[in-house]
Amino acid sequence: MPLNRKLRYGMVGGGPGAFIGEIHRKAIGMDGLAELTAGCFSNVPEESRAQGEHLHLDPARVYESHEEMAAQEAALPASERIDVVVIVTPNFLHYPMARTFLEAGFHVVCEKPMTTTVEEAEHLCQLVEEHNRVFLLMHNYSGYPLVKQARHLVADGALGEVRKVVVEYSQGWLATKVEEAGSKQAEWRTDPERAGISSAIGDIGTHAEHLARYVTGLEIDELCADLSTFVPGRALEDDANMLLRYEGGARGVLIASQISTGEENNLRLRVYGTKGALEWAQQEPNTLIFRPLEGPQQLYRAGHDYLHTSASRLERTPAGHPEGFLEAFANLYGNALRTIAAHENGGTPDPADLDFPTVQDGARGVHFIHTAVRSGKDSSWVDASYTPPA
């Protein structure tokens, strides 16, 4: 039985001028499953209050710190307090905020990377299990319908045995030192104190790794990373190139670059098997190319009834009407919020709704970052196998 009300969510981060917080708010609003009720939008109280006023929130539910927000929300009656918190802050704040809200009994949505250390990531896995909470890690690209179709083709054997995976996420926005020209997004992403030990890998390489793993189901056994910092004076890498050895013998190449001049958000996946290959690109998300070993190239297009149900259930517009970035976020939110609603109602989630990245995906991503950085420093192949705690 579905919950007979909207879920209530709070947001930490996403203050004036923030990019990703507004994306989350728009995506959550698409399906009407949850409403923004509380927030701590900035570590500057005046900015947090201003954002709360802009969003028409009760001033009493706009807080000056995440600790205050968690404590005061938990003290409210169950009929009033938030159900879930959305964390959209710089990386170094993810762990303490997620830990605080999990310990206070709230479900959590968190931007990636989940934490800055493997130990922190594993602790969050333990807290999710201990407190029986739902945790959505926002790898939004896995929310595209044709990514679901690609995953189905691999799982259904259309490609045969996977031999090679090539995944690329190239951007050009950090080709110059924009962090010294007033770009707040660049300032914290290139700052080790706020971003952690990595920039390119942590910010976009984790998306590439998760996309490849989600579609193929393959885990990386070993990797060899070549990391570069091309812009003088930058403390973290802005370009990464990796060779991958997957379980079962498949090989892979992963590129994560923030200095590829002229590139926008070129996330592209190619998977080659014994019977066929597929290709998907985020900048053309409504087309999936399938190339069988024998026969003509085939195109899968969004909006058609030949798609697998895992893809078609997430489509929002008729064929030929573009779906994109916001809808991918909304698809993951829809699955996770319906799962939370079932949890709050004492019911069992629809198995189809459990298709979203979890705290375990977050732990894998943090392990991947640290493994790649270690390989880059040692200029060697390193063991990349990992099983996160339950």
N, C-alpha and C positions, 0 to 999 in steps of 0.2 A: 504494500500500500504506500503510495507516495506521501510525502510530507504535505500537510494541508496549509502551508504558508511558504513565503519566500525565506530562504536562508538569509542570515544577517552576516555581513562581512566587514572587517576592518582592514585598513591599509596602513602599512608602515613604509614611509618614503613616498615618492610620487608627488612632491611638493611643487611650488611654482617653477615653471620652466623645465621640469623633468619630462623626459620623453616616454620611458617605458611605463610609468605609472598611468598615464593617460591611455595608453594602449590597453592595459589591463582593464581599466574601468570601462572603456568602450566595449571590449570583448565580453566582459561579464554581463553587461547590459543587454546583449543581443538576444538571449533566450529568456530573460526575465526570471531567472531562477534564484537570484540573490540581489540584495540591495545594500548599498554602502551605508553603514550605520555609525562607524567610529573611525578615528584615524590619528596617527602621529606622523604628519606629512614631512616634517623637517626637524633637524636638531636645533633650528632657530625658532623659538616659540612664536615669534610674531609671524613668521612665514607659515608655520603650521596652522595658526589661527586664521590667517588670510585664506589659505587653501580650504579649510573647513567651511569658512563663510561662503567662498565661491561655490562650493559643492552643496550648500544649503544644509549643513549638518547642525545638529544641536551643539552649541558651544560647549556644553558639559561633556560631550563625547569626543572632543578634540583635545588630545593630550600633548604634554611637553616631552615625554620620554616613552620608550616602548615598555619599560618596567612599570611605569604608572598606568599605562594603558592595559597591560595584562592583568595587573592586580585589581584595578577598579572594574574592568569588564567582568572578571571572574567573580567579583563580589555582588554583581547585579543578579536579580532573579533570572532563572533559566528562560523565562518568557521575554526577556529584554536583552540579555547579553549577546555578543557576537558569537557565531558558530565557528567561523574560520577567519584566519588572518592572512593577508597577502603581503609578502615582503618583497619590496622593489627598491632596495638600497644598494650602495656599493658592496662589493664582495665581502670585505672584512667584517661587515655587520650581520651577515646572513646567519652565522652560527649562533652568536649570543641571542639574537632575536628569536630564531626558530626554537632554540632550547627553552627560552623563557615562556613562550606561548605554548609549547608542548607540555611543559611541566605544569602550566596553569590549566591544562585540559582542553586546549583549542586545536582544531584541525589547522593545517598549514599549507599555504601555497608559497613557493619560493622561487625566485629567479636563480639562474645558474651563473657560475658554478656554486654548488650548494654551500661549500665552506672553503677555507683556504688551506686546511690540512686534512690528511687522511684520518687522523685520530678524531678530529671534530666530526667528520662525516660519519664515522662508525658510531660515535656517541649518539648522533641524531637517529641512526637506524635503531639503536637500542631503545631510545626514548619513544619512537613511534610504536615499537612493539610493546613496550611497557605500559604506555598510556592508551593503546588501542586507538590511535588516531589515523586519519587519512592525510597523506602527504603528497601533494602534486608538485613535481619539479618541472618548471616551465621550459621544456624543450619543444617549443611551439611548432617546429617544422614537421614533427611527427603527426600533427593534426590535419595536414592536408589530405583530402580524399584520395588523390592519386598516389600518395606515399603509402596509404593503406592498400591500394591496389597492387603496388609494387611488392609490398610485403606478402600479400596473398599469392602472387605469381611465384615468388621464391619458395614459399612454404608448400605450394601445390605441386612443385616439381617442374614447372614450365621451363626453368632455366637448366634443369639437371643439377649436376654437382657444381657448386660455385668454385671457380678457379681464381678469379681476380676481382678485386674491388678497388675502384678509383673514386675518391671523394675529395672535393675541392671546395673551400670557402675562401674566396678572394675578395678583398675590399681595397680601396685606394685612399680612404679618408685620412690615414695617418702617414701619407707619403711625405708630408712636411711636419714640422714640429708645431702642430696646431694647439698642443697643450700649453704653449706659451703665448698663444694668440687669443685667449679667452674662451676656448672650448672646454666647458665643464665636463662633458662626456669624456674627452680625451685626457683631461687632468687626472681623474681618478683611475682610469683604465691603464695609464702608463706609470702609476705611482705604486711601488711595491708595498707601501704601508696600507694602501686601500684595495689594491687589486689582488695582492698575493704574489706568488713567485712567477707568475706568467701573465702576459698580455694577450698575444695572438692565440695561443693555445687555450688559455682559460676563457677568453671572450668568444671566439668563434670556432676554434679547433674542437672544443667539446661538443658543439652542435654537429660538426662534421662526423666525429666519432660516433655520437649517438645515432645519427641518421643511418649510417652504414650498419651499425649493430642492430638497429630496429628493423631495417628492411631484410637483412640477410640472416639474422639470428646468430651470427658468428661472434665469438669473443677473440680478442687479440691475445696471442701467446707471447710474442716477442715484438719489439719495435726498435728501430734505429732512427734517431731524430737529428736533423741538422737545423740548428736554431741560429738566427741572425738578427742583429740589431743594426739596421741600415741608417737610421737617422741619428746623427752624432748627438751625444749627450743624453740619449734616452736610456733609462735604467733597465727596461725589460725588452724581450724580443718582440720584433714587429713582423717577423716572417719565420715560418716553420715548414719544413719538408720532411716527410717520414716515409720509411719503408716499413711495412707491416707483415707479420707472419701470423695468420689466423689458425685457430684450432682446426684440425682436419686437413691442413695442408694448403689452404687457399692463401694467396699473396695479395698485398694491397699497397696502395700509395695514398697518402693523405697530405693535402696542402692546406695550410692556414696562413693567409697573408693579409696584412693591413696596409701594405705599401705598394700594392699592385695598381699602378697609376691608371686611372680611368675606370676601374672596376667599381661597381656599386655594391650589390649583395649577391655575388655570384656563387651560390651554393649549388653544387652539381654532383650528382651521384651516377656512377656507371657500375654495373655488376655483370660479369661475364661468367657463363656457365658452360657445361658440356653440350647443352641442347639449345641455348639461346642467350640473349643479353638484354638488359634493360637500361634505360637512361631517363633521368628526371632532373629538371633544373628549377630552382625556386623562383627564378625570374619569369618562368613560363609554367606556372604550377598546374595548369589545367590540362597539360599534355604529358602522357607517359609513352615513351617509345619502347617497343618490344621488337627485337631482331632475332627471329628463329634461325637455327643453324641452316635449315633448308626452307625456302619459301620467301615471300616478300616481307618487308618491314611492315609492322602494324602499329597503329596509333590508338591508344586509349584516350578518350576525351571525357572530361567531367560532364555530368548531367545526363548520361545515357544509361539505359536499363541493363546494359551488358556488364556493368561493373559489379564486383563482388559486394555483398551486403555491408561488409566492413567499411567500404568506401561510400556506397550510395546512401547509407544512413546519415552521413555527415554532410551531404550536399544541400545547399541552401538556395540555389538559383537554377533555372532551366539551362539546358545546354546553350553555349554561346554567350552566356552572361558571366563575366569573370568573377571568380571567387579568389580570395587571397589571404593576405597576412592576418588581418583581424579575424577572419573566419576560422583560420587555423588555431589561433588562440581560443576562440569561442568554442571550438569543437572539443579541445582538451578540458576547458572549463565545464562544458556541459556534462561530459563523462564524470569528472571528479565531483561536481556539485550534486549530481544525481546519486553518486555513491555516498557522499556525505549525508544527503537527505535520507537515504535508506538506513544508514547507520544511526542517525538521530531518531528515526522512527522505529528502531528495533527490528528492521527488516533485513532482507538479503538483497544486495545489489544485483541488477541485471549483469550477467557476465560480460556483455558487450560494453557496459559502462566502465569496466575495470581496465580498459585500454587507455592508459595514460602513464607518463613517466612518474616513477615513485622515488622514495628516499633511497632505495637501492640503486636506481639509475644515477642518483646524485653521487653516491659513494663511488660507483664505478668511474664517473666522470672526474672526480677529484683524484682518484688513483691514477687515471690516465694522464692528467696534467703533471703530476709529480714524477711519474715514470718517464714521460717525454722529456721533461727538464733534466732529469738525471742522465738520460741517454745523451742529450745535447751537450751537457758539460763533460761527459766522459768520452764523447765521440765513439760510441760503441753500441752494439746490440745489448738490450737488457730484457730481463724477464718481465712481461707485462700481464701475466695471468693474475686474476684476482677474483675472490668470492667474498662479497660483502656480507656482514653479519645479518642474520634473519631479523 
